[in-house]
Structure formats: structure tokens, C-alpha cells
């Protein structure tokens, strides 16, 4: 509780929408996505000749073609993405942090995590001379044919290929090759390179470009024999983490990357979110020798946004109230994920990469994290030399899978944002047992609490009476506001909030004729005046609005409900 954000001046809640609405549905984002499923259906590998299929199947990417074309679950992905923090590449929950690791890509998608880093020979800015050399080497250079692959700019072609052009030019080699192997070896290799480039753009490094692919990816296909040597699982995960960091920003509405990896990771680690979801089906033929992605089938809708928002809200509440022990069978950050008790970092731990704060930027559209020294591919390629390994001989094995050390939760809660829905300090007990131990108890005695409540109840009732005297109807928004006052009636930090309420209920004096005219406009005074026949006596025009008139009003209402002649009465 001590970590909750204090309120803004006037008692306003931080993060509250400008329109005053407290409906969390208004703060729900449903991320759009470029569908791998739809793209790969347009170019099935079954339509290619055996010579092309052999090279693709030995490339290390064939398994992702088979396993990462699951239909997009917008609800689950959107709900988890809002809990991702790009500064640490991790999801933050009330019970601790969790992260995608390379082993997840291996187990879910079947991609290898051993091998060279794809950054080894990857340059982000190729000059046109190098682009032409790679294009000629992989596809051959026919100006009429190959030049059409490029996306045209105003004066010069952009450094991008059109995926639809690649598909139309090279797909269907089975029919072209025939039974007599009519295609040359170079044409077979060009078709294979085109297909793998299509896979890289549609499944591995999926981004917001849609029907275009960066020519920089050609570097990873030179030569085709080296494609199988890369750590594709790590590359897919790194790209997904970068896209999650972008999606976590306020003004981002599209989520990219291999979402089959994230989606199945959610299904595997949060079974309580999907156990009653009819849109998620378990495949009866699945066994543990297959990638976990093939275990699930999503059949939910893609266009019913209102229903999907309500589903996200339900998931949001479940995650905010989830405990590590009761709801998750595999709930861990890296230490627990590897079967050890989760611990906080040592005080003398020195990270190999430190933040270069002057170059770090956090904007509404993007997040840029810079390190000193800059990470290099040698760090990954030399990982087996022991320089980057972690000493685990002192780690303790878990018994149940959710254990943490005594200091982990206090350390974690010192910087985390584990909940999406704000919990007020006086709204009762938290359901998360693991983190409630770190909260501070209310040390005020009963007499001081009672005194504070009594003072605020006077202000509260005065505001209600002001509205009743004026004949005002309480609209939905003010009624929600009053409910918020009730929630904070014991909160010692809400002084400004109740002071503003007291100012609002101060009335200016009106003449008797003005009051009568206001009531007549509101329909509270009939032609006969206000009497017993009116059913509810707010006070006659000559009496004003005293406490006595409000008392008689209550009594009149009770007589009316008891079956008298008043308009509010009913004949029983």
C-alpha cells in the first residue's frame, strides 16, 4: 500500500481520463496486428517442388512455418502487453516479474537457440551497390523482372521489396518444374531465397510495413547454407521484445513481432485466464514431442471490439488479484523458470551493461534504451567461454515452483508497477498474500479515525442536502463522484478532496420568490402549493428551507409510502 501513488491536487486520481470517466473500458487498447497466419496461407510450401522444400526444411526456419501461424488472440495479447516494461524487457505482476527467454522460443516455436547471432553480418544501412550485388547473387539481375521487386519512391526506389511481387514471381515452382525438373539449379535457389525472405518478413521479423520487407534481410540469406547456423529463437525473441517495448508506449495502437510466441506463452503460464474460454481449444492429438504452439487453436472473433474490451477488463482484474501460488503452475522470472528459488540481486552485483542515461529517451511513441558499453554480437557468440555465465552453485532448488526469498518481494515492490487497476489505501484487504506482507499497517487509533469520519460525514451530508434543497437530480457522474468520496472517507491524504467538496456545497442566499420560482421550474411546487396533498413536504414558500422542513419532508414521504393520499403512496 505504501507504494501507491499519491493523489493530485484536488484529490484527482493519477491517470484518470480527461473526460472524468472511470470506466476502464475507455482506457483499453486492442492492438492491431499484421497476421502471419493470413500471409503464410497465401504461399503454402506444399506448392513448391521437392528441391525447394528440401532446402527450406534444412534451413532451420521450416518449423516456424509449420508452427507459428496461429490465429491472433487480440484479448490476451493486449492485456499482457500493457504490463510490459521495455526498460527491463519484462512483464510486471503483483507477485513478481516474468520474462520471455530463448528457451520459450525453442519450446513453443521449435526454433533453435544455439548458433551464431544474426547480428554477425547484419548491417542496418546498406548502400545501393551492396543491395544490387546481393539481389543479383540471390535472384539474378534481370532489370525488367527483378527491378520490379523494389518499392518505388519519388526519384529512387526505397530499400524495400514488395512481398506480393516476390510471391507472384516465385511461388508455384511445383507446377513450373514439372516431372522433368525443368527449373535450373539457380532458379531453384532463387525460389528458395524468395520463400525464406517471405518467411523472415511474415513470421520472424514481422513489423508494421505490411506488404514490404527490408532488403537488409538479404544479408541473412547469403549464403543459403548458412541460414541453419543462426540462433533463430534468440533473434525472434529479441525482435518481439523490441516490438513489445514500442507497443507499451501511450500512442501505439499496433503490435508486431511473432505473436504466436507471446500468445502461447500466455496460455502456458496463465491457465486461469483461458480455462473457461470457449475460443481456445486444446488439440487432442498434441504430445510433448511437438512444439507447444501446436497444442492450441484459437477460434475467437477478430472484429467484435466491445466484447473484446470487456474480456480484456476481466483479464485485467484477474491478473491484478492473482497470486503466484494459486493461479499459475509455471510462474517465474528466470531463476524460477530454471527451477531455483527467486532471489533479489546482490548488493555488490555489477551488471555488465549499464544505462547510458544521456542517450536514453522515453517518449509517447517510442522508448530508446542505451547502454555503456554497447552490447555487441561477440557477447553472444562468446557465451560458451565462461565470461558471461552466471554462478549458480549457491542457488537453491524450488519445491513447489513459486518460492522466493524473504527479501525478494520488498525489493521488487520498490520499483515495480504490478497492478493496472489502482488500489486505494482504504479499500480493504488485497487478495495478493505474497505482496501484502510488505505493506504498511494503519497506525491510527480508533478514536482519531472516528473523528475524521464524523467530520467528513458532515461535509458529505451537507453536500447532499444542498442538492436536495435545490431540487437537483443527482446524475450518474456526480453519483460516481460521491462513491469515490465514500471510498476515501478514512484516507488522511484526502484533505484537499473534502475541502473542495465543502466549498462546492456553500450556498448563496436567495429570496423567497427566487426559491419558489426555482422549485416551480423543477416541478416540485404545484398550483396548490406544497402541503400534505403533495405527498412530500419540502417546505412551504413562506417557511424557507430549515432543518425542521426537511424533517417534515421525511415524515411526509413516510406517510405517502404508508398508503396515504400523497403522490408517492401506493394502495396496498
MOHU-V76523 format. One record per pair of residues at least 4 apart in sequence whose ideal C-beta (glycine too) atoms are under 8 Angstrom apart, sorted by the first residue. I is the first residue (numbers start at 0). J is the second residue. Records with the same first field share a line. If there is no record, write none. Layout:
I = J / J
//
This chain:
0 = 422 / 424 / 429 / 438 / 439
1 = 438 / 439
2 = 412 / 413
3 = 421 / 422 / 423 / 424
4 = 13 / 421
5 = 492
6 = 10 / 11 / 12 / 13 / 492 / 493 / 495 / 496
7 = 11 / 12 / 13
8 = 495
9 = 495 / 496 / 499
10 = 487 / 493 / 495 / 496 / 497 / 499
11 = 15
12 = 421
13 = 421
14 = 26 / 421
15 = 19 / 21
16 = 20 / 21 / 25 / 26
18 = 25
19 = 476
20 = 25
21 = 479 / 483
23 = 27 / 312 / 315 / 420
24 = 308 / 309 / 312
27 = 77 / 308 / 311 / 312
28 = 77 / 81 / 252
29 = 73 / 74 / 77 / 304 / 307 / 308 / 311
30 = 73 / 76 / 77 / 80 / 246 / 251 / 252 / 253 / 254
31 = 252 / 253 / 254
32 = 71 / 73 / 76 / 253 / 254 / 255 / 258
33 = 38 / 205 / 206 / 207 / 209 / 253 / 255
34 = 38 / 71
35 = 39 / 67 / 68 / 201 / 202 / 205 / 257 / 258 / 259
36 = 40 / 68 / 69 / 70 / 71
37 = 41
38 = 42 / 162 / 197 / 201
39 = 43 / 64 / 68 / 198 / 201 / 202
40 = 68
41 = 166
42 = 46 / 166 / 170 / 194 / 197
44 = 52 / 55 / 61 / 64 / 194
45 = 173
46 = 170 / 171 / 172 / 173 / 174
47 = 51 / 52 / 55 / 170 / 171 / 172 / 173 / 190 / 194
48 = 52 / 172 / 173 / 175 / 176 / 180 / 182 / 187
49 = 53
50 = 54 / 176 / 180 / 182 / 187
51 = 55 / 172 / 187 / 190 / 191 / 194
52 = 56
53 = 57
54 = 58 / 187 / 188 / 191 / 223
55 = 60 / 61 / 64 / 191 / 194 / 195
56 = 61
57 = 61 / 227
58 = 195 / 223 / 226 / 227
59 = 110 / 111 / 114 / 226 / 227 / 228 / 229 / 231
60 = 64 / 195 / 198 / 199 / 202 / 203 / 226 / 231
61 = 65
62 = 66 / 108 / 109 / 110 / 290
63 = 67 / 108 / 109 / 110 / 198 / 202 / 203 / 231 / 235 / 257
64 = 68 / 198 / 202
65 = 109 / 293
66 = 108 / 109 / 259 / 290 / 292 / 293
67 = 108 / 202 / 257 / 259 / 260 / 292
68 = 202 / 259
69 = 259 / 262 / 263 / 292 / 295 / 296 / 297
70 = 296 / 297 / 298 / 299 / 301
71 = 76 / 258 / 262 / 297 / 301
72 = 76 / 262 / 265 / 278 / 279 / 297 / 299
73 = 77 / 299 / 301 / 307
74 = 78 / 299 / 307 / 310 / 311 / 314
75 = 79 / 262 / 265 / 266 / 272 / 273 / 314
76 = 80 / 254 / 258 / 261 / 262 / 265
77 = 81 / 254 / 307 / 311
78 = 82 / 272 / 311 / 314 / 315 / 318
79 = 83 / 90 / 261 / 265
80 = 243 / 246 / 247 / 254
81 = 247 / 315 / 419
82 = 90 / 91 / 92 / 318 / 419
83 = 89 / 90 / 243 / 244 / 246 / 247
84 = 88 / 89 / 90 / 91 / 247 / 416
85 = 240 / 243 / 244 / 245 / 247 / 366 / 368
86 = 366 / 368
87 = 96
88 = 98 / 240 / 243 / 244
89 = 96 / 97 / 98 / 332
90 = 96 / 97 / 98
91 = 96 / 415 / 416 / 417
92 = 96 / 97 / 318 / 321 / 417
93 = 318 / 319 / 320 / 321 / 322 / 417 / 418 / 431 / 433 / 434
94 = 321 / 322 / 323 / 330 / 401 / 417 / 431 / 433 / 434
95 = 323 / 330 / 331 / 332 / 341 / 403 / 407 / 408 / 411 / 433
96 = 332 / 411 / 415
97 = 268 / 330 / 331 / 332
98 = 332 / 333
99 = 103 / 104 / 236 / 239 / 240 / 260 / 261 / 264
100 = 236 / 333 / 336
101 = 105 / 112 / 230 / 232 / 233 / 236
102 = 106 / 112 / 336
103 = 107 / 236 / 260 / 264
104 = 108 / 110 / 112 / 231 / 232 / 233 / 235 / 236 / 260
105 = 109 / 110 / 111 / 112 / 232
106 = 290 / 291
107 = 259 / 260 / 263 / 264 / 267 / 290 / 291 / 292
108 = 232 / 235 / 257 / 259 / 260 / 290 / 292
109 = 289 / 290 / 292
110 = 231 / 232 / 235
111 = 230 / 231 / 232
112 = 230 / 232 / 233
113 = 230
114 = 228 / 229 / 230 / 231
115 = 119 / 228 / 229 / 230 / 380
116 = 229 / 230 / 233 / 234 / 376 / 379 / 380
117 = 121 / 219 / 229 / 230 / 231 / 234
118 = 376 / 379
119 = 376 / 380
120 = 218 / 219 / 221
121 = 215 / 218 / 219
122 = 215 / 218
123 = 215
124 = 215
125 = 129 / 130 / 133 / 158 / 214 / 215 / 218
126 = 130
127 = 131
128 = 132
129 = 133
130 = 134 / 158 / 214 / 217
131 = 135 / 140
132 = 136
133 = 137 / 214 / 217 / 218 / 221
134 = 138 / 140 / 145 / 148 / 214 / 217
135 = 139 / 140 / 145
136 = 221
137 = 188 / 189 / 192 / 217 / 220 / 221
138 = 145 / 148 / 189 / 192 / 193
139 = 145 / 185 / 189
140 = 145
141 = 145 / 146
142 = 146
143 = 147
144 = 168
146 = 156
147 = 161 / 164 / 168
148 = 160 / 161 / 164 / 165 / 168
149 = 156 / 157 / 159 / 160 / 161
150 = 156 / 157 / 159 / 160 / 161 / 211
151 = 156 / 157
152 = 156 / 157
158 = 213 / 214 / 215
159 = 208 / 211 / 212 / 213 / 214
160 = 164 / 165 / 196 / 211 / 212 / 214
161 = 165 / 210 / 211
162 = 166 / 197 / 200 / 201 / 210 / 211 / 212
163 = 167 / 210
164 = 168
165 = 169 / 193 / 196 / 197 / 212
166 = 170 / 197
168 = 193
169 = 189 / 190 / 193 / 194
170 = 194
171 = 175
172 = 176 / 182 / 186 / 187 / 190
175 = 181 / 182
176 = 180 / 181 / 182 / 187
177 = 181
182 = 186 / 187 / 190
183 = 187
184 = 188
185 = 189
186 = 190
187 = 191
188 = 192 / 223
189 = 193
190 = 194
191 = 195 / 223
192 = 196 / 220 / 223
193 = 197
194 = 198
195 = 199 / 220 / 223 / 226
196 = 200 / 212 / 216 / 217 / 220
197 = 201 / 212
198 = 202 / 203
199 = 203 / 204 / 212 / 216 / 219
200 = 204 / 205 / 208 / 211 / 212 / 213 / 216
201 = 205
202 = 257
203 = 231 / 234 / 235 / 238 / 257
204 = 216 / 234 / 238
205 = 238 / 255 / 256 / 257 / 258
206 = 242 / 255 / 256
207 = 253 / 255
208 = 212 / 213
212 = 216
216 = 220
217 = 221
219 = 226 / 229
220 = 226
221 = 225
225 = 229
229 = 234
230 = 234 / 379
231 = 235
232 = 236
233 = 237 / 379
234 = 238
235 = 239 / 256 / 257 / 260
236 = 240 / 260
237 = 241
238 = 242 / 256 / 257
239 = 243 / 256 / 257 / 258 / 260 / 261
240 = 244
241 = 245 / 256
242 = 246 / 254 / 255 / 256
243 = 247 / 254 / 256 / 261
244 = 248 / 366 / 368
245 = 251 / 255 / 365 / 366
246 = 251 / 253 / 254 / 255
247 = 251 / 366
248 = 362 / 363 / 364 / 365 / 366
249 = 363 / 364
250 = 363 / 364
251 = 364
254 = 258
256 = 260 / 261
257 = 261
258 = 262
259 = 263 / 292
260 = 264 / 292
261 = 265
262 = 266 / 295 / 297
263 = 267 / 291 / 292 / 294 / 295
264 = 268
265 = 269 / 272 / 273
266 = 270 / 273 / 279 / 294 / 295
267 = 291 / 329
268 = 327 / 329 / 330
269 = 273 / 318 / 326 / 327
270 = 274 / 326 / 327 / 328
271 = 317 / 321 / 326 / 327
272 = 276 / 314 / 317 / 318
273 = 279
276 = 299
278 = 297 / 298 / 299 / 300
279 = 295 / 296 / 297 / 298 / 299
280 = 295 / 296 / 297 / 298
281 = 285 / 294 / 295 / 296
282 = 293 / 294 / 295 / 296
285 = 289 / 293 / 294
289 = 293 / 294
291 = 295
300 = 306 / 307
303 = 307
304 = 308
305 = 309
306 = 310
307 = 311
308 = 312
309 = 313
310 = 314
311 = 315
312 = 316
313 = 317
314 = 318
315 = 319 / 419 / 420
316 = 320 / 420
317 = 321 / 326
318 = 419
319 = 418 / 419 / 420 / 422
320 = 430 / 431
321 = 325 / 326 / 327 / 431
322 = 326 / 430 / 431 / 432 / 433
323 = 327 / 330 / 401 / 403 / 433
324 = 399 / 401 / 432 / 433
326 = 330
327 = 401
328 = 400
329 = 336 / 400
330 = 335 / 400 / 401
331 = 335 / 336 / 341 / 400 / 401
332 = 336 / 341
333 = 337
334 = 339 / 340 / 341 / 342 / 394
335 = 339 / 340 / 341 / 397 / 400 / 401 / 402 / 403
337 = 391
338 = 396 / 397
339 = 391 / 394 / 395 / 396 / 397
340 = 394 / 395 / 396 / 397 / 402 / 403 / 404
341 = 402 / 403 / 404 / 407
342 = 394 / 403 / 404 / 406 / 407
343 = 404 / 406 / 407 / 410 / 411
344 = 348 / 410
351 = 378 / 387
352 = 370 / 371 / 372 / 374
353 = 370 / 371
354 = 359 / 368 / 369 / 370 / 371
355 = 359 / 369 / 370 / 371
357 = 369
358 = 367 / 369
359 = 367 / 368 / 369
360 = 365 / 366 / 367
361 = 366 / 367
362 = 366
369 = 373
370 = 374
374 = 378
376 = 380
377 = 381
378 = 382 / 387
381 = 386 / 387
382 = 387 / 388
397 = 401 / 402
398 = 402
403 = 407 / 408 / 433
406 = 410
407 = 411
408 = 412 / 433 / 434 / 436 / 437
409 = 413 / 437
411 = 415 / 417
412 = 417 / 434 / 437
417 = 434
418 = 422
422 = 426 / 429
423 = 486 / 487 / 490
424 = 490 / 492
425 = 441 / 486 / 487 / 488 / 489 / 490
426 = 486
428 = 435
429 = 434 / 435 / 438
431 = 435
432 = 436
434 = 438
443 = 447 / 448 / 491
444 = 448
445 = 449
446 = 450
447 = 451
448 = 452 / 489
449 = 453
450 = 454
451 = 455 / 488 / 489 / 491
452 = 456 / 488 / 489
453 = 457
454 = 458
455 = 459 / 484 / 488 / 497
456 = 460 / 488
457 = 461
458 = 462 / 497 / 500 / 501 / 504
459 = 463 / 481 / 484 / 485 / 488 / 500
460 = 464
461 = 465 / 501 / 504
462 = 466 / 481 / 500 / 501 / 503 / 504
463 = 467 / 481
464 = 468 / 504 / 549
465 = 469 / 504 / 506
466 = 471 / 473
467 = 471 / 549
468 = 506 / 537 / 544 / 549
469 = 506 / 517
470 = 517 / 518 / 521 / 523 / 537
471 = 521
473 = 477 / 478 / 481
474 = 478
475 = 479
476 = 480
477 = 481
478 = 482
479 = 483
480 = 484
481 = 485
482 = 486
483 = 487
484 = 488 / 496 / 497 / 500
486 = 490
487 = 493 / 496
488 = 493
493 = 497
494 = 498
495 = 499
496 = 500
497 = 501
498 = 502
499 = 503
500 = 504
501 = 505
509 = 513 / 514 / 517
510 = 514
511 = 515 / 540 / 541 / 543
512 = 516
513 = 517
514 = 518 / 540 / 543 / 544
515 = 519 / 524 / 540
516 = 520
517 = 521
518 = 523 / 524 / 537
519 = 523 / 524
523 = 529 / 537
524 = 528 / 529 / 540
525 = 529 / 533
527 = 532 / 533
528 = 533 / 539 / 540
529 = 533 / 536 / 537 / 538 / 539 / 540
530 = 536 / 539
531 = 536 / 555 / 558 / 563 / 564 / 565
532 = 564 / 565
533 = 555 / 565 / 566
534 = 555 / 556 / 559 / 563 / 564 / 565 / 566 / 567 / 568
535 = 552 / 555 / 556 / 559 / 565 / 566 / 567
536 = 548 / 551 / 552 / 554 / 555
537 = 544 / 548 / 549 / 552
538 = 542 / 543 / 544 / 545 / 548 / 549 / 551 / 552
539 = 548
542 = 548
543 = 548
544 = 548 / 549
545 = 549
546 = 550
547 = 551
548 = 552
549 = 553
550 = 554
551 = 555
552 = 556
553 = 557
554 = 558
555 = 559 / 565
556 = 560 / 565 / 567
557 = 561
558 = 563 / 565 / 568
559 = 563 / 564 / 565 / 566 / 567 / 568
560 = 567 / 568 / 569
561 = 568
562 = 568 / 569 / 570 / 571
563 = 568
564 = 568
//
